[in-house]
Amino acid sequence: MPSRELPRPPDPDRTAPTVLDAGRRGAALDKERTARAAVEARAGRTLGDPEWDRARDRLLDFVSILRAWHREATASESELRTAA
């Protein structure tokens, strides 16, 4: 008699995407399209994919810097309120 293998529990790293995940991806793609259109309008021409990849990386670096500054400023404000 052939042995029957029991079904394995789903691997959390390989679970199917949810509707919410698809919505987030869609929103991210919309934001990327908007950003690309703005950069292309500023450049006055259509960017190739390698150019867009570089511009996107630079924009993401810039956003990371802004977020870090915001976190520092927010922390400083709360420290000042606590000290007062």
C-alpha positions in Angstrom: 0.0 0.0 0.0 1.5 3.4 -1.0 2.2 5.7 1.9 0.2 9.0 1.9 2.0 12.1 2.8 0.2 14.5 5.1 -0.2 18.0 3.9 2.3 20.5 5.3 1.2 23.7 7.0 1.7 26.8 4.8 5.1 28.3 4.9 4.7 31.9 6.2 7.3 33.1 3.7 5.4 31.6 0.8 1.8 32.5 1.6 -0.4 33.9 -1.2 -0.7 37.6 -1.3 -3.9 39.1 0.2 -6.2 41.6 -1.3 -4.7 44.2 1.1 -1.2 43.4 -0.2 -2.4 43.9 -3.7 -4.0 47.2 -2.8 -0.7 48.4 -1.2 1.2 47.3 -4.3 -1.2 49.2 -6.5 -0.9 52.3 -4.4 2.9 52.1 -4.5 2.8 51.7 -8.3 0.5 54.7 -8.6 2.9 56.8 -6.5 5.9 55.6 -8.5 4.1 56.5 -11.8 3.3 59.9 -10.4 6.9 60.5 -9.3 8.2 59.3 -12.7 5.9 61.6 -14.5 7.0 64.6 -12.4 10.7 63.8 -12.9 10.2 63.4 -16.6 8.2 66.7 -16.8 11.1 68.4 -15.0 13.6 66.8 -17.3 11.5 67.8 -20.3 11.8 64.3 -21.8 11.0 60.6 -21.2 13.5 58.8 -19.1 14.8 55.4 -20.0 14.4 52.6 -17.4 18.1 52.8 -16.3 17.8 56.6 -15.9 14.5 56.2 -13.9 16.1 53.5 -11.7 18.9 55.9 -10.8 16.5 58.8 -10.2 14.2 56.6 -8.1 17.1 55.4 -6.0 18.2 59.1 -5.4 14.6 60.1 -4.5 14.4 57.2 -2.0 17.7 58.2 -0.4 16.4 61.8 -0.1 13.1 60.6 1.5 15.1 58.5 3.9 17.1 61.6 4.9 13.9 63.6 5.4 12.3 60.9 7.5 15.4 60.7 9.7 15.3 64.5 10.2 11.6 64.3 11.0 12.2 61.6 13.6 15.0 63.6 15.2 12.9 66.8 15.3 9.9 64.9 16.7 12.1 63.3 19.4 13.6 66.6 20.3 10.2 68.3 20.6 9.0 65.5 22.9 12.2 65.7 25.0 11.7 69.5 25.3 8.1 69.0 26.5 9.1 66.4 29.0 11.9 68.6 30.4 9.5 71.6 30.7 
